[in-house]
């Protein structure tokens, strides 16, 4: 029994030392991984910042073209509407003259 009372604390201390060493190793690996992730995020941010003006220009052109197309469609719609309205009026006038 005395042997176990002396051996058990030694085993517990060894296990605690192993757990502490594993924790330190994992902490160091975590720090290294976080540094790599930070570098990767910075690189991606730089690339996004370089491409951002292109997307801004495309958005600007798209908005302007949308405005122009809307204006053209509105104008064509008004012309067709006016032509149809004039034709109806002419048809109505002809009907009145025939009566």
Rosetta blueprint (number, residue, H / E / L):
1 X L
2 X H
3 X H
4 X H
5 X H
6 X H
7 X H
8 X H
9 X H
10 X H
11 X H
12 X H
13 X H
14 X H
15 X H
16 X H
17 X H
18 X H
19 X H
20 X H
21 X H
22 X H
23 X H
24 X H
25 X H
26 X H
27 X H
28 X H
29 X H
30 X H
31 X H
32 X H
33 X H
34 X H
35 X H
36 X H
37 X H
38 X H
39 X H
40 X H
41 X H
42 X H
43 X H
44 X H
45 X H
46 X H
47 X H
48 X H
49 X H
50 X H
51 X H
52 X H
53 X H
54 X H
55 X H
56 X H
57 X H
58 X H
59 X H
60 X H
61 X H
62 X H
63 X H
64 X H
65 X H
66 X H
67 X H
68 X H
69 X H
70 X H
71 X H
72 X H
73 X H
74 X H
75 X H
76 X H
77 X H
78 X H
79 X H
80 X H
81 X H
82 X H
83 X H
84 X H
85 X H
86 X H
87 X H
88 X H
89 X H
90 X H
91 X H
92 X H
93 X H
94 X H
95 X H
96 X H
97 X H
98 X H
99 X L
